[in-house]
């Protein structure tokens, strides 16, 4: 039985060289490149909503859309979170300053085609970044948020589905599940 040869692995820096010249975004996974597809209106609105809500809740922090790459050095993964938050001075992979190493919060909006990967491996890649305090996985088909938070070196995973459940709190202000999904038609 003949088998096809596996593609040659490339380094993260080789990926960056290709990605920076590419017309379409792709993510880097352990030496391989994976093309990214477009999202639904619900996906886009949920990403935007999380950007706005976190921006109000975290004054003085920097928030970024899915155009900014994050690199998880410990696991050699390069990703485009839907929303990235950092409250410290940005640390970059190289002089191009288009890949950050120190996000504090990352948000992924789940799509049917990427749900399992995002909830499993991709979330674990984000958790491998020492600066990450929280990972939010926001479903685009039903009102559901998985909140993953670091506490004294270990991670807590909470499944949030009730409208009044608090997703993130800062002082007296909070983001609830209903805040995230208000007025958004889900793509089920």
KAHU-V352450 format. One record per residue. N is the residue number from 0. RES is the residue in one small letter. OMEGA is omega in whole degrees, 0 to 359 (NA if undefined). BURIAL is 1 if it has 24 or more other C-alpha atoms within 12 Angstrom, else 0. D_FIRST is the distance of its C-alpha to the first C-alpha in Angstrom with 2 decimals. Layout:
n=N res=RES omega=OMEGA burial=BURIAL d_first=D_FIRST
n=N res=RES omega=OMEGA burial=BURIAL d_first=D_FIRST
This chain:
n=0 res=x omega=181 burial=0 d_first=0.00
n=1 res=x omega=175 burial=0 d_first=3.79
n=2 res=x omega=179 burial=0 d_first=6.56
n=3 res=x omega=180 burial=0 d_first=10.06
n=4 res=x omega=177 burial=0 d_first=12.71
n=5 res=x omega=182 burial=0 d_first=15.28
n=6 res=x omega=178 burial=0 d_first=18.67
n=7 res=x omega=178 burial=0 d_first=21.24
n=8 res=x omega=177 burial=0 d_first=23.85
n=9 res=x omega=179 burial=0 d_first=27.41
n=10 res=x omega=177 burial=0 d_first=30.73
n=11 res=x omega=179 burial=1 d_first=33.17
n=12 res=x omega=175 burial=0 d_first=35.52
n=13 res=x omega=175 burial=0 d_first=32.93
n=14 res=x omega=181 burial=1 d_first=32.24
n=15 res=x omega=179 burial=1 d_first=36.02
n=16 res=x omega=178 burial=0 d_first=36.44
n=17 res=x omega=183 burial=0 d_first=33.96
n=18 res=x omega=181 burial=1 d_first=35.33
n=19 res=x omega=179 burial=0 d_first=38.91
n=20 res=x omega=186 burial=0 d_first=38.30
n=21 res=x omega=176 burial=0 d_first=36.20
n=22 res=x omega=182 burial=0 d_first=37.73
n=23 res=x omega=181 burial=0 d_first=35.91
n=24 res=x omega=173 burial=1 d_first=35.59
n=25 res=x omega=178 burial=1 d_first=32.44
n=26 res=x omega=183 burial=1 d_first=32.03
n=27 res=x omega=180 burial=1 d_first=30.55
n=28 res=x omega=174 burial=1 d_first=28.30
n=29 res=x omega=175 burial=1 d_first=27.35
n=30 res=x omega=179 burial=0 d_first=26.50
n=31 res=x omega=181 burial=1 d_first=25.14
n=32 res=x omega=179 burial=1 d_first=27.20
n=33 res=x omega=180 burial=0 d_first=27.43
n=34 res=x omega=177 burial=0 d_first=29.61
n=35 res=x omega=179 burial=0 d_first=32.49
n=36 res=x omega=178 burial=0 d_first=33.65
n=37 res=x omega=182 burial=0 d_first=37.24
n=38 res=x omega=179 burial=0 d_first=39.00
n=39 res=x omega=175 burial=0 d_first=41.25
n=40 res=x omega=179 burial=0 d_first=45.05
n=41 res=x omega=179 burial=1 d_first=45.16
n=42 res=x omega=181 burial=1 d_first=42.79
n=43 res=x omega=180 burial=1 d_first=44.94
n=44 res=x omega=179 burial=1 d_first=48.17
n=45 res=x omega=176 burial=1 d_first=47.08
n=46 res=x omega=179 burial=1 d_first=46.10
n=47 res=x omega=180 burial=1 d_first=49.48
n=48 res=x omega=180 burial=1 d_first=51.34
n=49 res=x omega=177 burial=1 d_first=49.95
n=50 res=x omega=181 burial=1 d_first=50.90
n=51 res=x omega=182 burial=1 d_first=54.44
n=52 res=x omega=179 burial=1 d_first=54.94
n=53 res=x omega=178 burial=1 d_first=53.77
n=54 res=x omega=179 burial=1 d_first=55.85
n=55 res=x omega=185 burial=0 d_first=58.96
n=56 res=x omega=186 burial=1 d_first=58.25
n=57 res=x omega=180 burial=1 d_first=57.52
n=58 res=x omega=180 burial=0 d_first=60.21
n=59 res=x omega=177 burial=0 d_first=59.83
n=60 res=x omega=177 burial=0 d_first=56.04
n=61 res=x omega=179 burial=1 d_first=53.69
n=62 res=x omega=184 burial=1 d_first=51.32
n=63 res=x omega=176 burial=1 d_first=48.49
n=64 res=x omega=183 burial=1 d_first=46.39
n=65 res=x omega=177 burial=1 d_first=42.64
n=66 res=x omega=182 burial=0 d_first=43.16
n=67 res=x omega=178 burial=1 d_first=43.36
n=68 res=x omega=173 burial=1 d_first=40.34
n=69 res=x omega=179 burial=1 d_first=40.34
n=70 res=x omega=175 burial=1 d_first=38.45
n=71 res=x omega=188 burial=1 d_first=37.61
n=72 res=x omega=184 burial=1 d_first=37.60
n=73 res=x omega=182 burial=0 d_first=36.80
n=74 res=x omega=176 burial=0 d_first=33.38
n=75 res=x omega=181 burial=1 d_first=32.83
n=76 res=x omega=176 burial=1 d_first=32.87
n=77 res=x omega=188 burial=1 d_first=34.75
n=78 res=x omega=175 burial=1 d_first=35.85
n=79 res=x omega=176 burial=1 d_first=38.38
n=80 res=x omega=177 burial=1 d_first=40.31
n=81 res=x omega=176 burial=1 d_first=42.26
n=82 res=x omega=176 burial=1 d_first=45.40
n=83 res=x omega=179 burial=1 d_first=46.07
n=84 res=x omega=170 burial=1 d_first=49.37
n=85 res=x omega=180 burial=1 d_first=50.82
n=86 res=x omega=178 burial=1 d_first=54.35
n=87 res=x omega=174 burial=0 d_first=54.27
n=88 res=x omega=183 burial=0 d_first=54.27
n=89 res=x omega=172 burial=1 d_first=50.88
n=90 res=x omega=186 burial=0 d_first=48.62
n=91 res=x omega=177 burial=0 d_first=46.28
n=92 res=x omega=181 burial=0 d_first=43.06
n=93 res=x omega=185 burial=0 d_first=44.55
n=94 res=x omega=180 burial=0 d_first=47.43
n=95 res=x omega=176 burial=0 d_first=46.03
n=96 res=x omega=176 burial=0 d_first=47.00
n=97 res=x omega=176 burial=1 d_first=44.37
n=98 res=x omega=180 burial=1 d_first=42.40
n=99 res=x omega=183 burial=1 d_first=44.35
n=100 res=x omega=189 burial=1 d_first=43.77
n=101 res=x omega=174 burial=1 d_first=46.44
n=102 res=x omega=176 burial=1 d_first=46.33
n=103 res=x omega=179 burial=1 d_first=48.45
n=104 res=x omega=171 burial=1 d_first=47.22
n=105 res=x omega=179 burial=1 d_first=44.09
n=106 res=x omega=171 burial=1 d_first=43.64
n=107 res=x omega=172 burial=1 d_first=40.48
n=108 res=x omega=185 burial=1 d_first=40.91
n=109 res=x omega=173 burial=1 d_first=38.13
n=110 res=x omega=179 burial=1 d_first=36.30
n=111 res=x omega=184 burial=0 d_first=34.15
n=112 res=x omega=183 burial=0 d_first=31.03
n=113 res=x omega=186 burial=1 d_first=31.67
n=114 res=x omega=184 burial=0 d_first=33.69
n=115 res=x omega=179 burial=0 d_first=31.27
n=116 res=x omega=182 burial=0 d_first=30.35
n=117 res=x omega=181 burial=1 d_first=34.08
n=118 res=x omega=184 burial=1 d_first=35.33
n=119 res=x omega=186 burial=0 d_first=32.83
n=120 res=x omega=185 burial=0 d_first=31.34
n=121 res=x omega=177 burial=1 d_first=33.55
n=122 res=x omega=179 burial=1 d_first=36.71
n=123 res=x omega=177 burial=1 d_first=35.77
n=124 res=x omega=178 burial=1 d_first=35.34
n=125 res=x omega=181 burial=1 d_first=38.84
n=126 res=x omega=179 burial=1 d_first=40.23
n=127 res=x omega=180 burial=1 d_first=39.06
n=128 res=x omega=186 burial=1 d_first=41.59
n=129 res=x omega=183 burial=1 d_first=44.82
n=130 res=x omega=184 burial=1 d_first=47.16
n=131 res=x omega=177 burial=1 d_first=45.66
n=132 res=x omega=182 burial=1 d_first=48.07
n=133 res=x omega=174 burial=1 d_first=46.69
n=134 res=x omega=177 burial=1 d_first=43.66
n=135 res=x omega=177 burial=1 d_first=44.34
n=136 res=x omega=189 burial=1 d_first=41.64
n=137 res=x omega=183 burial=1 d_first=43.36
n=138 res=x omega=180 burial=1 d_first=41.86
n=139 res=x omega=181 burial=1 d_first=42.16
n=140 res=x omega=178 burial=1 d_first=41.99
n=141 res=x omega=179 burial=1 d_first=44.49
n=142 res=x omega=182 burial=1 d_first=47.20
n=143 res=x omega=176 burial=1 d_first=45.31
n=144 res=x omega=170 burial=1 d_first=45.32
n=145 res=x omega=179 burial=1 d_first=43.59
n=146 res=x omega=177 burial=1 d_first=45.75
n=147 res=x omega=183 burial=1 d_first=44.39
n=148 res=x omega=178 burial=1 d_first=47.19
n=149 res=x omega=178 burial=1 d_first=47.51
n=150 res=x omega=180 burial=0 d_first=50.41
n=151 res=x omega=175 burial=0 d_first=51.24
n=152 res=x omega=177 burial=0 d_first=47.68
n=153 res=x omega=185 burial=0 d_first=46.01
n=154 res=x omega=175 burial=0 d_first=44.74
n=155 res=x omega=178 burial=0 d_first=46.10
n=156 res=x omega=179 burial=0 d_first=44.24
n=157 res=x omega=175 burial=0 d_first=46.47
n=158 res=x omega=185 burial=0 d_first=45.54
n=159 res=x omega=181 burial=1 d_first=48.37
n=160 res=x omega=182 burial=0 d_first=49.00
n=161 res=x omega=185 burial=0 d_first=52.79
n=162 res=x omega=185 burial=0 d_first=54.75
n=163 res=x omega=179 burial=0 d_first=57.10
n=164 res=x omega=182 burial=0 d_first=54.60
n=165 res=x omega=179 burial=1 d_first=54.91
n=166 res=x omega=180 burial=1 d_first=51.82
n=167 res=x omega=183 burial=1 d_first=53.55
n=168 res=x omega=175 burial=0 d_first=57.14
n=169 res=x omega=183 burial=0 d_first=59.29
n=170 res=x omega=181 burial=0 d_first=62.89
n=171 res=x omega=180 burial=0 d_first=64.38
n=172 res=x omega=180 burial=0 d_first=61.82
n=173 res=x omega=171 burial=0 d_first=58.56
n=174 res=x omega=178 burial=1 d_first=55.64
n=175 res=x omega=176 burial=1 d_first=54.96
n=176 res=x omega=180 burial=1 d_first=52.20
n=177 res=x omega=176 burial=1 d_first=54.69
n=178 res=x omega=183 burial=1 d_first=55.43
n=179 res=x omega=188 burial=1 d_first=51.78
n=180 res=x omega=183 burial=1 d_first=51.30
n=181 res=x omega=175 burial=0 d_first=54.84
n=182 res=x omega=181 burial=0 d_first=54.83
n=183 res=x omega=176 burial=1 d_first=51.07
n=184 res=x omega=182 burial=0 d_first=49.36
n=185 res=x omega=184 burial=1 d_first=45.99
n=186 res=x omega=180 burial=0 d_first=42.91
n=187 res=x omega=NA burial=0 d_first=41.79
